[in-house]
Amino acid sequence: MINQAEISIIKNKFMVHFSTEHHCLFSQDHFVFSYNYKSKKLQQLCKIPPANNSLLSIIKDKVRRNVLVRALSNSMGLGHVVQLANGTIIIIYDKIYRFVPSTTNKTAQAIFDLKKDKILPPLRNGIGISPLSNNAYFGEYVNGIKRAIRILRISDSGQHCEVCFTFTEGEIKHVHGIFWDKYRQRFWITTGDNDNESHFYYTDDEFRTVHKFCGGDQSWRAVSLIITEDHLIWGMDAGKDAPANAINHIYRLNLITGKREQVATIGNPAYHMVQTVSGAMIMGVTYEPGRKQNTLEEASIYYSKTGELWHKIATFPYQGQNLTGRSQYAYIFPPSGVIPDGELLFTPININKYDAKVLSINLPQI
């Protein structure tokens, strides 16, 4: 288990978003930064523009983007930042924005207004990227209302966005995430939340057709998936709305034989997962106050080299911050993408001491 002395604080009030082997994208307020793993240097890349071109909007933006104002703010800032296969950065907030790092203009370009078609953004880390087409895909994360749920395609290096598939009303509550499978050249889609809404789907043709794979109970309710040559691996996301007997486990499904194994028990619901360059796996486990089960009041990080044996390597006791505009859960945010073999950067929230800080830990060689 990692102790306090082994945790390094990289930045305060920053959020990690997307990682490659060499760098990790952070955000603070309306700004995007790149952190170089080797040099440990942080570089500001871009910001999103004011809401509109009016003089009032420009003045408000200038005041709110001031360094002191940003330092005093508790806002988690931009919702989603990912990088396409060709290097273009996509930002999803009130609108969808694109930024090409090689350009001299350091303001991202708005390309699609979500509010215009009443499109809701995805769950964090839920954007799938095809390295073949350079397209990005996300599904709407909807709570509180029942309606059809749409999948959006961002294409042409981030210059175009359109609805490419729709789940009919009642088929699912919302999309948890979309994940690229390099071994089968397909996307997997995870959905929730009730038994009849919790399934895995897949598409082999970038959402021209979508196929239901397996599901129908809380054991198939997953936020994230890890995909290997032969297996799908996930942690259950049975949250405070789930029945008291819905114990959260980690599952490993062999896609060759069809055999599904329960490989660990985690208690609290699993949210986001990421792999290292060599394939080791990281899982963030979330504490949801109000759960029917008697689970530990902590966020935690689990690690596995192959997906068979899992080790809890870090825990962070829950301490609600009671801040508006963000989750009240004890939550671990690792980046999407891929991380270096030896280091994990992540942002936890609603924990004591380290709330809303970018932290670094060295990964074990278990």
N, C-alpha and C positions, 0 to 999 in steps of 0.2 A: 504494500500500500504506500502510495506517495505521501510524504509528510509535508508540513507547511514550508519547511526550509527548501524544499525542492520545487516550489512554485515560484515562477518569475512573473512580475507584472510588466507587461510591455507598454500598455497605454491605458489611461483612465477614460471612461465614457466613450469608448470605441466599440464597434461591433464587427466581428469577423464575418465574412460572407463566402468567399470562393478562393480555393487554393489550387496552385499547380505545384510541381516539384520544387520550383525555384522561388515563387512569391505567393503572397496571400493578400487578397483585397479586403480592406477594412472600409468602414464608413463612420463618419461622425457628422451629425446634423445632415446637411445637404451635400456633403463632400465625400469623394471617394479617394482612397489612398492605396498605395501598393507598398507592402512590407517585404523586403528582400531577406530570405532566410539566411543567406550566407553573410551578407554585410551587416545585417540587423538594422538597416536604414529604412526610414519611412518617407515615402515621396507622395506629395499631393498630386493626384492625376486630373481631377475635374470636379465640377459641381453641377447640379441641375439649375436651370434658369429660373427667374421669378415666375410667378403664376401666370402673368401676362405682361404685355409691353407698356402698360399704363405707368405714368410717372409715380403714382402712389404705390403701385406694386413694386416698382424698382427700388424706391426709397425704403419700403418695409423690408424688402429682401436684404438690402445693404445693412440695415440695422441688425436684423436677426442673424446675419452671417458674421457679425463682429466676433472676434476671438473671445472677448470677455463674456459676451452674451452666450456664446456656445459653451463656454466653460461652466456657466451657471445653470445651464439647461439640463433637465433630466430626460429629454426626448431621446428615443432610441434611433431617431433619424430614418434613413432610407430603409425600405422594407426588404428589397432584394437586389443583389448585385452579382452578376455572373459574367463569365468571359467565354465568348464563342471560340470555336476551333481556330478561327483565323485571327484572333486577338481582339476583335471588337467587344466592347463592354456594354452589356445590357443592364439597365436600371429599371426596376418597377417600383413606382411609388404612387402618386396621384395619376401619373401618366406613365407610358413606357418611353424610355429615353435610350439613345445610343451614343457611344463615344468611341472614337477611333484614336488610340494612344499616339499615333504618329502625327496627328494634326496639331497645328499651333494654337487653335482655338480650344481653350480649356473649359468650355461650357458644353455639357451634353445637349444633344438635340432631341426635342420631343417629337416622337413619331406616331403616337397613338394615345387618344384620350379615353381612359377606361370608363369615365363617367358617362360619356356620350351614349354608349350602348349598355350602360348599367352592368359592366363586367367587374366582378370582384377579383382581387389578386389571389395568388396561390398561397398555400402554407409555406412557411420558410423552408428553404432547401428542397423545394418541390419542383424545381425547373429542370426538365430533361434536355440535354443537348446532343445532337447527332454530329459526330465527327466526320460523317460522310457528306451530308447535305449542308452542314453548318446551320441548320435550323434549330431553334429552341422551342420547347413546348411547355405549357403550364395549364393546369385545370383550376377552375374556380373553387375557392374554399368558402363555403356558404354556411352560416349558422343562423338559426332562428326563423328561417322561412323555408318553405318547400317549393321548389321549382326545378326546371330543367337545368343541368349543369354542363357548362361548355368547356371544351378544350381549345386553347388558342395556339396558333402557330406564328412564330416570329421568324421571318425569312428575309432573303436578300441582304444578308449581313446586317440585320436589324432594321432595315428600312421599311419593312412591310409587316403588318399584323392582321390576322383574320381568324375567325372561328373555323376550325377544321373538323370538329366532331362534337356531338351533343348527346349526353345521357338524358333519357326521358325523365320527366318528373316522377319521383317515387323509386326510380331505379337505384340511385345512390343519394346520400345526403350531401357529400362533397368529395372532391379529389384530395388525397393526402400528398401524393407525389408521383412524378414520372421519372423513370430511371432507364438509362441506356445500357443495353446488354451487348457488349462487343463480341461475345462468343456466338450469339445467334442472330446478331444484326437486327435487334428489335428493341422496342420500348416496352417496359412493364409499367402498369398503372396500379396504384394502391388506392382504395376507397374506404369510406366508413359512413356511419358509425355503428348503427344497429346490426344485429346478426344478418338480416337480409340485405344490408347495404355494404357489408364488409367482404370484399372480394379482391382478387388479383385479376387484372385484365392484361392483354398484350396486343401489340400491333406490329406487323412485319412490313407494313407499307406506309409508315408515317401518317397513320390515322385515316387512310382511305377506308380501311376496315379495322374493327376492333373486336377482339374475341374474349369472352369470359373464360377464365382459366379455372380457378378454384375459390371456394369461400363458403359463407353461409353461417358463420359463428364468430365469436370474439377471438378465437385463435388465429383468424385470418385478418384481423383488424390491425393493420401495420401502417405506420407513418413512412418508414424508410425500408429499403431493401439493399442488401449486399448481394452482388451477383458474381459467382465464380464460374469456372468452366463447366462444372457439373451440378452446382447447387444454387438455390435461393436461400438466403439467411435473413431472418428478421426477428425483432422483439415485438411482443404484443403491445398494443396501445389501448388496453381496457382501462379507461379513465374513471373519473368519479361518477359518470353516468352509467357505468357498467354494473351488472349484478354483482353482489358480494362474493359469489363463488367464481368470478372470472379472475383467476390468478394469472398474473403476467409471467409468461415464459419466453425463452428464446427458442426458435424453431430452425431446423435445417432440413430443407427439402431436396432430395436427390432427383434431378430432372431426367436422369437416365432410367432409374428404376421406379420412380414415383413414390419411394419410401420417405415418409416425413418423421423426423426425430425431434423430441423435446430434449434440448441439450443443456438447459440451465433455467433456473427460476430467479426472477429479478424483482418480483413484488410490485414495484411502481411501474408505470407505463414507460415504454421505450419511445423516444422520439427520433432523433437524427443519428445517422450512421455515416461513416466515411472510412475509406481504405487508404493505407499507405501505398507507396510506389511498389513495394514488394508484395502487397496483398493482405497485410495484417489489418485487423478490423477494430474500429472504435465505435462504441455505442453510448449515446447520452441518455440517461434515465431521469425522468422528471417526477417531482413530487407535486401532486395536485391536492391542495387542502379540500377536505370534504369527501375524500374517498371512503367507500363503505368498508374497505379492508383496513386492517390494522397494519399499515406499512410504515417504514422508517421515514421520518420527516427530514429528508435530505435529497438533493440531486446527486447523481453519481456518474462515474465513467467506468465502462467495462471495456476490456481489451481481450482480443483473441487473435492468435496467429493464423488459424485455419478455419475458424467457425465451429470447431468441435468442443474445445475447452475454453471457458470464459473466466476471466479474473476481474474482480472489482479493484480498480487501481487508484481511485480517488473518490472522496466523498466531500460534500459541501452542505452543512446544516442549513435548513430552511430558515429564512428570516424575511418575512413579507415586507416590502418597501412601501406598499399602498400608494403607488404612483399611478395617476391616470394615464390612459393611452397605451398601456402595455399589460402583458399577462401578469397575473398574480401568482403564477406557479413558480416553484424553484426549477430552473430550466438551464440546460447546458446547450449552448449554441456552438457546435463545431462548424468548420467551413464545409461547403459542398466541394466537389471536384476530387482532387487527390492530394495527400499530404506527404511530406518527406518521411522516410523510415524512422528517423530518430526523434521527431518533435511534433507535438500537437499544440496548435494555437486554438483557443476557444474563448467565448464570452459567457459567463454565467449571470443569471439575474435572480433576484429574490433570495439571496444568500447573505450570510454575514461576512464582513471584511472585504470580499472580492466582488461585490455587486457591480455589474456593468463595466468590468475591466477586461481588457484582453490579457489573458494569462497564457503562459507557456509551461509545458511540462515535457520532460524527456520520457520517451516511451520505453517500456521494459523490453528485454529480450527474452521473453518467457517461451 
